Amino acid sequence: MIQHARFNLNDIAHEPSDEQLDALMEAVATEARKHAQTAREQLMIRLRAEITAVDSLLLTRA
């Protein structure tokens, strides 16, 4: 990852450049995608476990 000069979004005297804001938005989007992927993977694990539990319950009743 490219290192950019640090900046403070609350500092109204020294506003970040467009490039810095673009880099920040891209970094935030990348992290959001990572978190979303992790959440999807965890959801699928839980769903598969639930489906397996229901399938085994139905098979024992048949």
DRENPA-3360 file (N, C-alpha, C; in nm, 2 decimals, always signed):
BEGIN
1 = MIQHARFN = +0.08/-0.12/+0.00/+0.00/+0.00/+0.00/+0.09/+0.12/+0.00 ~ +0.05/+0.22/-0.07/+0.12/+0.35/-0.08/+0.10/+0.43/+0.05 ~ +0.22/+0.48/+0.11/+0.21/+0.56/+0.23/+0.18/+0.70/+0.19 ~ +0.08/+0.76/+0.25/+0.05/+0.90/+0.22/+0.07/+0.99/+0.35 ~ +0.09/+1.11/+0.33/+0.11/+1.20/+0.44/-0.01/+1.20/+0.53 ~ +0.01/+1.20/+0.66/-0.10/+1.19/+0.75/-0.17/+1.33/+0.75 ~ -0.30/+1.32/+0.78/-0.37/+1.45/+0.79/-0.48/+1.43/+0.89 ~ -0.54/+1.54/+0.94/-0.64/+1.54/+1.04/-0.77/+1.59/+0.97;
9 = LNDIAHEP = -0.87/+1.51/+0.96/-0.99/+1.55/+0.90/-1.07/+1.66/+0.97 ~ -1.03/+1.68/+1.10/-1.09/+1.78/+1.18/-1.02/+1.91/+1.17 ~ -0.91/+1.92/+1.11/-0.83/+2.04/+1.10/-0.87/+2.12/+0.98 ~ -0.95/+2.23/+1.01/-1.00/+2.31/+0.90/-0.90/+2.40/+0.84 ~ -0.79/+2.42/+0.91/-0.69/+2.51/+0.86/-0.60/+2.44/+0.75 ~ -0.59/+2.31/+0.76/-0.51/+2.23/+0.66/-0.59/+2.12/+0.61 ~ -0.66/+2.15/+0.50/-0.75/+2.05/+0.44/-0.67/+1.94/+0.37 ~ -0.71/+1.82/+0.37/-0.64/+1.72/+0.29/-0.66/+1.74/+0.14;
17 = SDEQLDAL = -0.56/+1.69/+0.06/-0.57/+1.70/-0.08/-0.68/+1.61/-0.14 ~ -0.72/+1.63/-0.26/-0.81/+1.53/-0.32/-0.75/+1.39/-0.33 ~ -0.62/+1.39/-0.35/-0.55/+1.26/-0.36/-0.56/+1.19/-0.22 ~ -0.54/+1.26/-0.12/-0.54/+1.20/+0.02/-0.69/+1.15/+0.05 ~ -0.78/+1.23/+0.01/-0.92/+1.19/+0.03/-0.96/+1.07/-0.05 ~ -0.91/+1.07/-0.18/-0.93/+0.95/-0.26/-0.87/+0.82/-0.20 ~ -0.75/+0.84/-0.15/-0.68/+0.73/-0.08/-0.76/+0.68/+0.04 ~ -0.80/+0.78/+0.12/-0.88/+0.74/+0.24/-1.01/+0.67/+0.20;
25 = MEAVATEA = -1.08/+0.72/+0.10/-1.21/+0.65/+0.06/-1.18/+0.51/+0.01 ~ -1.07/+0.49/-0.06/-1.04/+0.36/-0.12/-1.00/+0.27/+0.00 ~ -0.93/+0.32/+0.10/-0.89/+0.24/+0.21/-1.02/+0.19/+0.29 ~ -1.11/+0.29/+0.31/-1.23/+0.26/+0.38/-1.31/+0.15/+0.30 ~ -1.32/+0.17/+0.17/-1.40/+0.08/+0.09/-1.34/-0.06/+0.09 ~ -1.20/-0.07/+0.09/-1.13/-0.20/+0.10/-1.16/-0.27/+0.23 ~ -1.16/-0.19/+0.34/-1.19/-0.25/+0.47/-1.33/-0.30/+0.48 ~ -1.42/-0.22/+0.42/-1.57/-0.25/+0.42/-1.59/-0.38/+0.34;
33 = RKHAQTAR = -1.52/-0.40/+0.23/-1.53/-0.52/+0.15/-1.48/-0.64/+0.23 ~ -1.37/-0.62/+0.30/-1.31/-0.73/+0.38/-1.41/-0.77/+0.49 ~ -1.47/-0.68/+0.56/-1.56/-0.71/+0.66/-1.69/-0.77/+0.61 ~ -1.74/-0.73/+0.49/-1.85/-0.79/+0.43/-1.83/-0.93/+0.39 ~ -1.71/-0.96/+0.34/-1.68/-1.09/+0.30/-1.67/-1.19/+0.42 ~ -1.61/-1.14/+0.53/-1.60/-1.22/+0.65/-1.74/-1.24/+0.70 ~ -1.83/-1.15/+0.70/-1.96/-1.16/+0.75/-2.04/-1.26/+0.66 ~ -2.02/-1.26/+0.53/-2.09/-1.36/+0.44/-2.04/-1.50/+0.47;
41 = EQLMIRLR = -1.91/-1.51/+0.49/-1.85/-1.64/+0.52/-1.90/-1.70/+0.65 ~ -1.91/-1.62/+0.75/-1.97/-1.66/+0.88/-2.11/-1.70/+0.87 ~ -2.19/-1.62/+0.79/-2.33/-1.65/+0.77/-2.35/-1.78/+0.70 ~ -2.27/-1.81/+0.60/-2.28/-1.94/+0.53/-2.24/-2.05/+0.62 ~ -2.14/-2.04/+0.71/-2.11/-2.15/+0.80/-2.23/-2.17/+0.89 ~ -2.29/-2.07/+0.94/-2.41/-2.09/+1.03/-2.52/-2.15/+0.96 ~ -2.55/-2.10/+0.83/-2.66/-2.16/+0.75/-2.64/-2.31/+0.72 ~ -2.51/-2.34/+0.69/-2.48/-2.48/+0.66/-2.51/-2.57/+0.78;
49 = AEITAVDS = -2.46/-2.52/+0.90/-2.48/-2.59/+1.02/-2.63/-2.61/+1.05 ~ -2.71/-2.51/+1.03/-2.85/-2.52/+1.05/-2.92/-2.62/+0.96 ~ -2.88/-2.61/+0.83/-2.94/-2.70/+0.73/-2.90/-2.84/+0.76 ~ -2.78/-2.87/+0.80/-2.73/-3.00/+0.84/-2.81/-3.05/+0.96 ~ -2.83/-2.96/+1.06/-2.91/-3.00/+1.18/-3.05/-3.04/+1.14 ~ -3.12/-2.96/+1.06/-3.25/-2.99/+1.01/-3.26/-3.12/+0.93 ~ -3.16/-3.13/+0.84/-3.16/-3.26/+0.76/-3.15/-3.38/+0.84 ~ -3.06/-3.38/+0.94/-3.04/-3.50/+1.03/-3.17/-3.52/+1.11;
57 = LLLTRA = -3.23/-3.41/+1.15/-3.36/-3.43/+1.23/-3.46/-3.49/+1.14 ~ -3.47/-3.45/+1.02/-3.58/-3.50/+0.93/-3.55/-3.65/+0.89 ~ -3.42/-3.68/+0.88/-3.38/-3.82/+0.85/-3.41/-3.92/+0.96 ~ -3.40/-3.87/+1.09/-3.43/-3.96/+1.20/-3.58/-3.98/+1.21 ~ -3.66/-3.89/+1.16/-3.80/-3.90/+1.17/-3.86/-3.99/+1.06 ~ -3.78/-4.00/+0.95/-3.84/-4.08/+0.84/-3.84/-4.22/+0.85;
% end
